[in-house]
Amino acid sequence: MAGIEHIRVEADEAGMRLDRWFKIHYPGLGFGPLQKLLRSGQVRVDGGRVKTDTRVEPGQTVRVPPMDTDSKKGPIASKDLKHAGDYELLQRMVLHEDDKVIVLNKPAGLAVQGGSGVTRHIDQMLESWISPKGEKPRLVHRLDRDTSGVLVIARTRGAAQKLTAAFRERDTKKTYWSLVKGVPRKREDKLSSWLVKIQTPDGDKMRIAKHGEEGADHAISYYRVLETAAQSLAWLEMEPYTGRTHQLRVHALSMGHPIIGDPKYYDDDVNWPFPGGIQKKLHLHARHIDIPHPNGGRLKVTAPLPPHMVQSWNLLGFDMENGARDDDE
């Protein structure tokens, strides 16, 4: 029969329901018409009859009968419609881009996901990057709203599964740069504690908890001092081994060296005269990530400092080369 297509299922579509597969490949085909095609046997997988909830696997062939051409039409690119501003802003953040992964340099102050009082966030903005198949890029980890730096985005469902697994299994190395009050006694150390979430008038916060306390999770971080400004300030390289909410911010506070400009965990005006010439913004930046790439090998990406931290580093005379080690490992 003229017009019949036989489409091979791709690796990224492993385990996908057939109705979802059709929604991606033929976004104009409604659920009702698809059911009719299935009931009549016009749609088949590897020659066999199937249902809407059948899950496809890589290498299988889907038989697709002739259909209205509108059914194959992909979604209009969002960048041409209401999300034009989002598209352009995301493009300016891109540090790395390929067929599976996008890595952004998220600016401080922009939320990754929605929440109370949040009107614009990365997850919402990703609507502007929907692929011709109708697939929206997916978040695979998070950064605090006030934290800048490396944010990994999966382009496809399969890539998201692999990247999420890498974070869950801790097969990633995340390096942060921070500016803290004072200078830690040890030049490098491991920070280990239990953290529990509490409700406050200013939103959710984390506090140090006791082992076995209800709702508490174990958190481990590492740090090393890269440079100091007398005994007033220190530039730390920090690595979170676990991925708890606000982990680095709470660990820095717990050792008596809070991160400069942290609005949630340290009120500088009350506790300490804020250094002149330094902007009162959180000085915590996701500098570097080393993560397995979905296609094999490892992806290593470094994000330049945000403007307020560049200003502070220049003011304090910090040498960027002192932190170069994390970019090369």
C-alpha positions as CSV (number, residue, x, y, z in Angstrom):
1,M,0.0,0.0,0.0
2,A,1.5,3.3,-1.1
3,G,2.4,5.7,1.7
4,I,3.0,3.1,4.4
5,E,6.0,4.0,6.6
6,H,8.2,1.6,8.7
7,I,10.0,3.6,11.4
8,R,12.7,2.1,13.6
9,V,12.5,2.8,17.3
10,E,15.5,4.8,18.6
11,A,17.6,4.0,21.6
12,D,16.3,7.1,23.5
13,E,12.7,5.7,23.1
14,A,13.4,2.5,25.1
15,G,10.4,1.6,27.2
16,M,8.2,4.3,25.9
17,R,4.4,3.7,25.6
18,L,3.2,3.5,22.0
19,D,0.7,6.4,22.4
20,R,3.6,8.6,23.7
21,W,5.8,7.5,20.8
22,F,3.0,8.6,18.4
23,K,2.6,11.9,20.2
24,I,6.3,12.7,19.7
25,H,6.4,11.5,16.0
26,Y,2.9,12.5,14.9
27,P,1.8,15.3,17.3
28,G,-1.2,16.1,15.1
29,L,-2.7,12.6,15.5
30,G,-5.3,12.5,18.3
31,F,-5.7,9.6,20.8
32,G,-9.1,8.5,19.3
33,P,-7.8,8.2,15.7
34,L,-4.8,6.3,17.0
35,Q,-7.0,3.8,18.8
36,K,-8.9,3.2,15.6
37,L,-5.7,2.5,13.6
38,L,-4.6,0.1,16.3
39,R,-7.9,-1.7,16.5
40,S,-8.0,-2.2,12.8
41,G,-4.4,-3.5,12.8
42,Q,-3.1,-0.7,10.5
43,V,-0.5,0.2,13.1
44,R,1.8,-2.7,14.1
45,V,5.1,-3.2,15.9
46,D,7.4,-5.8,14.3
47,G,4.4,-7.1,12.4
48,G,2.3,-7.8,15.4
49,R,-0.9,-6.1,16.7
50,V,-0.4,-3.8,19.7
51,K,-2.3,-1.5,22.1
52,T,-1.8,2.1,23.1
53,D,0.0,1.0,26.4
54,T,2.4,-1.3,24.6
55,R,6.0,-0.3,25.4
56,V,8.4,-0.1,22.5
57,E,12.1,-1.1,22.5
58,P,15.1,0.0,20.4
59,G,15.4,-1.7,17.0
60,Q,11.7,-2.5,16.7
61,T,9.8,-1.3,13.7
62,V,6.5,0.6,13.8
63,R,4.3,0.3,10.8
64,V,2.5,3.6,10.2
65,P,-0.3,3.7,7.5
66,P,-0.9,6.8,5.3
67,M,-2.4,9.6,7.4
68,D,-3.5,13.2,7.0
69,T,-0.3,15.3,6.5
70,D,-1.3,17.5,9.4
71,S,-0.8,14.6,11.7
72,K,3.0,14.6,11.0
73,K,3.5,18.3,11.4
74,G,5.8,19.0,14.3
75,P,5.1,21.8,16.8
76,I,5.9,25.4,15.7
77,A,9.2,26.5,17.2
78,S,8.4,28.3,20.4
79,K,11.2,30.8,19.8
80,D,9.0,32.3,17.1
81,L,6.0,32.7,19.4
82,K,5.6,33.8,23.0
83,H,8.8,32.3,24.3
84,A,11.1,34.4,22.1
85,G,12.7,36.1,25.1
86,D,13.3,32.9,26.9
87,Y,14.9,31.3,23.9
88,E,17.4,34.2,23.5
89,L,18.2,34.2,27.2
90,L,18.9,30.5,27.3
91,Q,21.1,30.7,24.2
92,R,23.3,33.3,26.0
93,M,23.7,30.8,28.9
94,V,24.9,27.9,26.8
95,L,28.4,26.5,27.7
96,H,28.1,23.2,25.9
97,E,25.6,21.8,23.5
98,D,25.3,18.5,21.6
99,D,22.6,16.1,20.5
100,K,22.1,14.7,24.0
101,V,23.2,17.3,26.5
102,I,23.0,21.1,27.1
103,V,25.1,22.7,29.8
104,L,24.1,26.2,31.0
105,N,25.8,28.9,33.1
106,K,22.8,29.8,35.2
107,P,22.9,33.4,36.5
108,A,22.4,34.1,40.2
109,G,18.8,35.1,41.1
110,L,17.1,32.9,38.4
111,A,15.2,30.0,39.8
112,V,15.6,26.5,38.3
113,Q,12.0,25.5,39.1
114,G,8.8,27.2,40.1
115,G,7.7,27.9,43.6
116,S,6.2,30.6,45.9
117,G,6.8,34.0,44.4
118,V,8.6,32.6,41.4
119,T,7.3,34.1,38.1
120,R,10.1,32.9,35.7
121,H,12.3,29.9,36.0
122,I,14.6,27.6,33.8
123,D,12.1,24.7,33.6
124,Q,9.4,27.0,32.2
125,M,11.9,28.6,29.8
126,L,12.8,25.2,28.4
127,E,9.4,25.2,26.6
128,S,11.2,27.4,24.1
129,W,13.5,24.6,23.2
130,I,11.0,21.9,22.3
131,S,12.4,19.7,19.6
132,P,10.7,19.1,16.2
133,K,9.5,15.8,17.8
134,G,7.8,17.7,20.5
135,E,10.3,16.7,23.2
136,K,11.1,19.3,25.9
137,P,14.6,19.3,27.4
138,R,14.7,17.9,30.9
139,L,16.3,19.1,34.2
140,V,18.5,16.4,35.7
141,H,19.7,18.3,38.8
142,R,19.1,21.6,40.6
143,L,20.9,24.7,41.8
144,D,19.6,27.1,44.4
145,R,18.0,30.3,43.1
146,D,20.9,32.5,44.4
147,T,23.6,30.1,43.2
148,S,25.1,30.6,39.8
149,G,27.0,28.2,37.5
150,V,26.9,24.9,35.8
151,L,23.4,23.4,35.2
152,V,23.1,20.2,33.1
153,I,20.0,19.7,30.9
154,A,19.1,16.5,29.0
155,R,17.8,16.9,25.4
156,T,16.1,13.5,25.3
157,R,14.3,11.1,27.5
158,G,17.1,8.5,27.2
159,A,19.8,11.0,28.0
160,A,17.8,12.2,31.1
161,Q,17.6,8.6,32.4
162,K,21.4,8.2,32.1
163,L,22.3,11.6,33.5
164,T,19.9,11.3,36.4
165,A,21.4,7.8,37.2
166,A,24.9,9.4,37.2
167,F,23.8,11.9,39.8
168,R,22.0,9.3,41.9
169,E,24.9,7.0,41.9
170,R,27.3,9.8,42.6
171,D,29.3,9.2,39.4
172,T,29.8,12.9,39.0
173,K,32.2,15.5,40.4
174,K,30.8,18.9,41.1
175,T,33.1,21.7,42.1
176,Y,31.9,25.0,43.6
177,W,33.8,28.2,44.4
178,S,32.7,30.3,47.4
179,L,33.9,33.3,49.4
180,V,33.5,32.8,53.1
181,K,33.9,34.9,56.3
182,G,37.2,34.2,58.0
183,V,39.7,31.5,57.3
184,P,39.1,27.8,58.2
185,R,41.8,26.4,60.6
186,K,42.4,23.4,58.3
187,R,43.4,24.1,54.8
188,E,41.2,21.2,53.6
189,D,38.8,19.0,55.3
190,K,35.7,16.7,55.1
191,L,32.4,18.1,56.5
192,S,29.9,15.4,57.6
193,S,26.6,16.0,59.3
194,W,22.9,15.2,59.3
195,L,20.5,17.8,57.9
196,V,16.8,18.2,58.4
197,K,14.4,20.6,56.6
198,I,12.4,23.1,58.7
199,Q,9.7,25.5,57.9
200,T,10.3,29.2,58.6
201,P,8.5,32.5,57.7
202,D,11.2,33.0,55.0
203,G,10.6,29.6,53.5
204,D,12.2,26.2,53.9
205,K,15.6,26.0,55.5
206,M,18.0,23.3,56.6
207,R,19.5,22.8,60.0
208,I,22.0,20.4,61.6
209,A,20.3,17.4,63.1
210,K,21.2,14.4,65.2
211,H,21.8,11.0,63.8
212,G,18.5,9.2,63.7
213,E,16.3,12.3,63.9
214,E,13.1,12.0,61.9
215,G,13.5,13.3,58.4
216,A,17.3,13.8,58.7
217,D,19.6,13.0,55.8
218,H,23.3,12.5,55.9
219,A,25.3,15.2,54.1
220,I,29.0,15.1,53.2
221,S,31.1,17.9,51.7
222,Y,34.8,18.5,51.1
223,Y,36.6,21.8,50.9
224,R,40.0,23.3,50.4
225,V,41.3,26.8,50.9
226,L,42.6,28.3,47.6
227,E,43.4,31.8,48.7
228,T,42.8,34.2,51.6
229,A,42.5,38.0,52.2
230,A,44.3,38.4,55.5
231,Q,42.2,36.6,58.1
232,S,39.0,38.2,56.9
233,L,37.9,36.2,53.9
234,A,38.7,32.9,52.2
235,W,38.2,31.6,48.7
236,L,37.1,27.9,49.1
237,E,36.8,25.2,46.5
238,M,33.9,23.0,47.7
239,E,32.7,19.6,46.6
240,P,29.4,18.2,47.7
241,Y,29.6,14.4,47.8
242,T,25.9,14.2,48.6
243,G,23.3,16.5,47.1
244,R,21.2,17.8,50.0
245,T,19.3,21.1,49.8
246,H,21.5,24.1,50.7
247,Q,24.2,21.6,51.8
248,L,27.3,23.7,51.1
249,R,25.7,26.8,52.7
250,V,24.8,25.0,55.9
251,H,28.1,23.2,56.1
252,A,30.0,26.5,55.7
253,L,27.9,28.1,58.4
254,S,28.4,25.0,60.7
255,M,32.1,25.4,60.7
256,G,31.9,29.1,61.5
257,H,32.7,30.4,58.1
258,P,29.4,31.4,56.4
259,I,29.3,32.2,52.7
260,I,29.4,35.9,52.0
261,G,26.1,37.4,50.9
262,D,23.9,34.4,52.0
263,P,20.5,35.9,52.6
264,K,19.0,32.8,54.1
265,Y,21.7,31.6,56.5
266,Y,23.8,34.6,57.5
267,D,22.6,38.2,58.1
268,D,25.7,40.2,57.5
269,D,24.3,43.5,58.7
270,V,23.5,42.1,62.1
271,N,26.4,39.7,62.6
272,W,29.3,41.4,60.8
273,P,30.1,44.6,59.0
274,F,29.9,43.7,55.3
275,P,33.2,44.3,53.4
276,G,33.2,47.5,51.4
277,G,33.2,47.2,47.6
278,I,31.7,43.7,47.6
279,Q,28.2,43.2,46.4
280,K,25.7,41.8,48.9
281,K,24.9,38.7,46.8
282,L,25.5,35.0,47.5
283,H,29.1,34.2,46.6
284,L,28.6,30.6,45.7
285,H,29.2,29.4,42.1
286,A,28.9,25.9,40.5
287,R,32.3,26.2,38.8
288,H,32.9,22.8,37.2
289,I,31.2,19.5,36.5
290,D,32.6,16.1,35.4
291,I,29.9,13.7,34.4
292,P,29.5,10.6,32.2
293,H,28.2,11.5,28.8
294,P,25.1,9.5,27.6
295,N,27.0,8.7,24.4
296,G,30.1,7.4,26.3
297,G,33.2,9.1,27.8
298,R,33.0,12.0,30.2
299,L,31.8,15.5,29.8
300,K,33.7,18.2,31.6
301,V,32.5,21.8,31.6
302,T,33.6,24.9,33.5
303,A,31.5,28.0,34.0
304,P,33.0,31.5,34.3
305,L,32.3,33.5,37.5
306,P,29.2,35.8,37.6
307,P,29.9,39.6,37.5
308,H,29.5,40.1,41.3
309,M,32.1,37.4,42.1
310,V,34.5,38.7,39.4
311,Q,34.3,42.1,41.1
312,S,35.1,40.6,44.5
313,W,38.0,38.5,43.2
314,N,39.5,41.6,41.5
315,L,39.0,43.7,44.7
316,L,40.7,41.0,46.8
317,G,43.5,40.4,44.3
318,F,42.7,36.7,44.0
319,D,44.5,34.9,41.2
320,M,42.2,32.8,39.1
321,E,45.1,30.4,38.2
322,N,45.0,29.2,41.8
323,G,41.7,27.5,41.1
324,A,42.7,26.1,37.7
325,R,43.1,22.5,38.9
326,D,39.4,21.7,38.9
327,D,39.1,22.8,35.2
328,D,41.7,20.2,34.1
329,E,40.8,17.1,36.1
